Amino acid sequence: MKRILTVIALCVMTFWSSQTLRAGDFGVVAGASFTGIKDLSPELATGYHAGLTYKFHLPLGFAVQPSVLYHMKSSLVQDAISDVTAFDYKMGYLEVPVSLQWGPDLLLFRPFLDVTPFVGYALNNQASGVKLQGEFMSKVQNKWEGVNRLEYGLGLGAGLEVWKLQLVCRYNWNFGELFRADGTAADFNEMLGIAKDSVKNGNNFGGVTLSLAFLF
């Protein structure tokens, strides 16, 4: 809980202090996400994110860039449950990352380092491609019981800004647990109610995001 409050406080302080900064650049951002769950995902699964962003300029090459995104994260899960071959677990978040940047302005382009705390709230979740005892189930919408809808974490990466285009690649750690210790997590044969035991102990969606922004 303390970590959640710390991240939220950082975001609020960043937005508050930005009111004293000079005008920045509004923009749109979209990109691909390559995520997985530790010890369960044999490979990273592809998702996406898109939303709005605003860059506040600071002296000495610094900048603060908050965004509001819809972020779809997914993970292929294999051999976590008896009689289940594999399934793709997806959750869509309303996410607020705050990018803290530093990099020199070289006139034609600007390379920069990036540190991004983020918070998010899950809006939807589902399992698809479920293979259960030889039977294939294309898509199942899950209940929220036992699922942590609040997420928080930190991203580290680097970016390159050329003209009004900004490309950022970062690795993201999600510090919250995907499932709570109590309750079940799904409605189909209690499958994720069992799977959550494999995802506890701090495991959550983590991985790489590649984002392209256009700043007006």
C-alpha positions as CSV (number, residue, x, y, z in Angstrom):
1,M,0.0,0.0,0.0
2,K,2.9,2.4,0.8
3,R,4.3,1.8,-2.6
4,I,1.0,2.6,-4.3
5,L,0.6,5.8,-2.3
6,T,4.2,6.8,-3.2
7,V,3.6,6.3,-6.9
8,I,0.3,8.2,-6.8
9,A,1.9,11.0,-4.9
10,L,4.7,11.3,-7.4
11,C,2.2,11.5,-10.3
12,V,0.1,14.2,-8.4
13,M,3.2,16.2,-7.6
14,T,4.3,16.0,-11.2
15,F,1.0,17.3,-12.5
16,W,0.8,20.0,-9.8
17,S,4.3,21.3,-10.5
18,S,3.7,21.3,-14.2
19,Q,1.3,24.2,-13.8
20,T,4.3,26.5,-13.3
21,L,6.1,25.3,-16.4
22,R,6.1,27.0,-19.8
23,A,3.8,25.7,-22.4
24,G,4.6,22.3,-23.8
25,D,3.5,20.0,-26.6
26,F,0.3,18.1,-26.8
27,G,0.3,14.8,-28.7
28,V,-1.1,11.4,-29.5
29,V,0.8,8.2,-28.7
30,A,0.4,4.5,-29.8
31,G,2.5,1.4,-29.9
32,A,3.1,-2.2,-29.2
33,S,3.5,-4.1,-25.9
34,F,5.4,-7.3,-25.5
35,T,4.4,-8.7,-22.1
36,G,4.4,-11.9,-20.0
37,I,4.0,-13.3,-16.5
38,K,7.2,-14.5,-14.8
39,D,7.6,-18.3,-14.6
40,L,4.4,-18.9,-16.6
41,S,5.0,-17.3,-20.0
42,P,7.2,-19.3,-22.4
43,E,7.4,-16.2,-24.6
44,L,6.3,-12.6,-24.6
45,A,2.8,-12.0,-26.0
46,T,1.9,-9.0,-28.2
47,G,-0.5,-6.3,-27.0
48,Y,-1.0,-2.6,-27.7
49,H,-1.5,0.8,-26.2
50,A,-2.8,4.2,-27.4
51,G,-3.8,7.5,-25.9
52,L,-3.0,11.1,-25.3
53,T,0.2,12.7,-24.1
54,Y,1.6,16.2,-23.1
55,K,5.2,17.1,-22.9
56,F,6.3,19.9,-20.4
57,H,9.7,21.4,-21.1
58,L,12.2,21.9,-18.3
59,P,15.7,23.6,-18.3
60,L,18.9,21.7,-18.8
61,G,17.5,19.1,-21.1
62,F,14.8,17.8,-18.7
63,A,11.2,17.2,-19.6
64,V,8.1,15.7,-17.9
65,Q,5.6,13.9,-20.1
66,P,2.4,12.5,-18.6
67,S,0.0,10.4,-20.7
68,V,-3.4,8.8,-20.4
69,L,-3.5,5.4,-22.2
70,Y,-5.6,2.4,-22.9
71,H,-3.2,-0.5,-22.5
72,M,-4.0,-4.1,-23.4
73,K,-1.6,-6.5,-21.8
74,S,-1.5,-10.3,-22.4
75,S,0.4,-13.4,-21.4
76,L,0.5,-16.9,-22.8
77,V,0.2,-19.3,-19.9
78,Q,1.3,-22.9,-20.3
79,D,1.3,-26.0,-18.1
80,A,0.1,-24.0,-15.0
81,I,-3.0,-26.1,-14.5
82,S,-3.6,-29.8,-14.9
83,D,-5.5,-30.9,-18.1
84,V,-5.1,-27.4,-19.5
85,T,-2.6,-27.1,-22.4
86,A,-2.4,-23.3,-22.7
87,F,-4.4,-20.1,-22.7
88,D,-3.8,-16.4,-23.4
89,Y,-4.8,-14.2,-20.5
90,K,-5.5,-10.5,-21.4
91,M,-6.3,-7.5,-19.3
92,G,-7.0,-3.9,-20.6
93,Y,-6.0,-1.1,-18.3
94,L,-6.7,2.6,-18.2
95,E,-3.1,3.7,-17.4
96,V,-1.4,6.9,-16.4
97,P,2.4,6.8,-17.0
98,V,4.5,9.9,-16.2
99,S,7.7,10.0,-18.2
100,L,10.7,11.8,-16.6
101,Q,13.2,12.5,-19.4
102,W,16.7,13.9,-19.7
103,G,18.6,14.5,-23.0
104,P,20.5,17.2,-24.8
105,D,18.7,19.1,-27.7
106,L,21.0,18.6,-30.7
107,L,18.9,20.8,-32.9
108,L,18.1,18.1,-35.5
109,F,17.2,15.5,-32.9
110,R,17.1,14.8,-29.2
111,P,18.2,11.5,-27.6
112,F,17.0,11.1,-24.0
113,L,16.9,8.7,-21.1
114,D,13.5,7.8,-19.6
115,V,12.2,6.9,-16.2
116,T,8.4,6.3,-16.0
117,P,6.4,5.5,-12.9
118,F,2.8,4.4,-13.8
119,V,-0.5,3.5,-12.2
120,G,-3.5,1.8,-13.9
121,Y,-6.9,0.4,-13.4
122,A,-8.2,-2.7,-15.2
123,L,-11.3,-2.2,-17.3
124,N,-11.7,-5.7,-18.8
125,N,-10.1,-9.1,-18.7
126,Q,-10.5,-12.4,-20.7
127,A,-9.0,-15.7,-21.5
128,S,-8.8,-16.9,-25.1
129,G,-7.4,-19.9,-26.9
130,V,-8.2,-22.2,-23.9
131,K,-7.4,-25.8,-24.5
132,L,-9.1,-27.9,-21.8
133,Q,-8.9,-31.8,-22.1
134,G,-8.8,-31.6,-25.9
135,E,-11.7,-29.2,-26.0
136,F,-11.0,-25.8,-27.5
137,M,-12.7,-22.7,-26.1
138,S,-12.1,-19.6,-28.3
139,K,-12.8,-16.8,-25.7
140,V,-14.1,-16.6,-22.1
141,Q,-14.9,-13.4,-20.2
142,N,-13.7,-13.6,-16.6
143,K,-15.2,-12.4,-13.4
144,W,-13.3,-9.9,-11.3
145,E,-13.4,-11.9,-8.0
146,G,-9.9,-12.4,-6.8
147,V,-8.3,-10.1,-9.4
148,N,-6.3,-7.0,-8.5
149,R,-7.7,-4.3,-10.8
150,L,-5.1,-1.7,-9.6
151,E,-1.6,-1.9,-11.0
152,Y,1.5,0.2,-10.4
153,G,5.1,0.0,-11.5
154,L,8.1,1.6,-13.1
155,G,9.5,1.7,-16.6
156,L,13.1,2.4,-17.7
157,G,14.3,3.1,-21.2
158,A,15.5,5.5,-23.8
159,G,14.0,7.6,-26.6
160,L,14.7,9.6,-29.7
161,E,12.9,12.7,-30.7
162,V,13.1,13.9,-34.4
163,W,11.0,16.9,-35.4
164,K,7.6,16.2,-33.9
165,L,8.0,12.4,-33.7
166,Q,9.1,10.7,-30.5
167,L,10.1,7.0,-30.3
168,V,10.5,5.5,-26.9
169,C,11.5,1.9,-25.9
170,R,11.3,0.9,-22.2
171,Y,11.2,-2.1,-20.0
172,N,8.4,-2.1,-17.4
173,W,8.2,-3.7,-14.0
174,N,4.8,-4.2,-12.5
175,F,5.1,-4.3,-8.7
176,G,1.6,-5.4,-7.7
177,E,0.2,-8.9,-7.6
178,L,-2.1,-9.9,-10.5
179,F,-4.3,-12.0,-8.2
180,R,-5.3,-11.5,-4.5
181,A,-4.7,-14.3,-2.1
182,D,-8.4,-14.6,-1.4
183,G,-11.2,-15.5,-3.8
184,T,-11.3,-17.1,-7.1
185,A,-10.4,-15.4,-10.4
186,A,-12.7,-16.8,-13.1
187,D,-15.9,-18.4,-13.9
188,F,-15.0,-21.2,-16.3
189,N,-14.4,-24.4,-14.3
190,E,-12.6,-22.3,-11.7
191,M,-9.6,-22.6,-13.9
192,L,-8.0,-19.3,-13.1
193,G,-9.0,-19.8,-9.5
194,I,-6.3,-22.5,-9.6
195,A,-4.0,-20.6,-11.9
196,K,-3.8,-17.7,-9.5
197,D,-1.7,-19.9,-7.1
198,S,1.0,-19.9,-9.8
199,V,0.9,-16.2,-10.4
200,K,1.0,-14.9,-6.8
201,N,4.1,-13.7,-4.9
202,G,4.3,-10.4,-6.8
203,N,4.0,-11.8,-10.3
204,N,2.2,-9.6,-12.8
205,F,2.4,-8.4,-16.4
206,G,6.0,-7.2,-17.3
207,G,7.9,-6.6,-20.5
208,V,8.8,-4.2,-23.2
209,T,6.8,-1.3,-24.7
210,L,7.6,0.5,-28.0
211,S,5.8,3.8,-28.3
212,L,5.6,6.3,-31.1
213,A,4.2,9.8,-30.3
214,F,3.3,12.7,-32.6
215,L,3.6,16.0,-30.8
216,F,1.7,19.0,-32.1
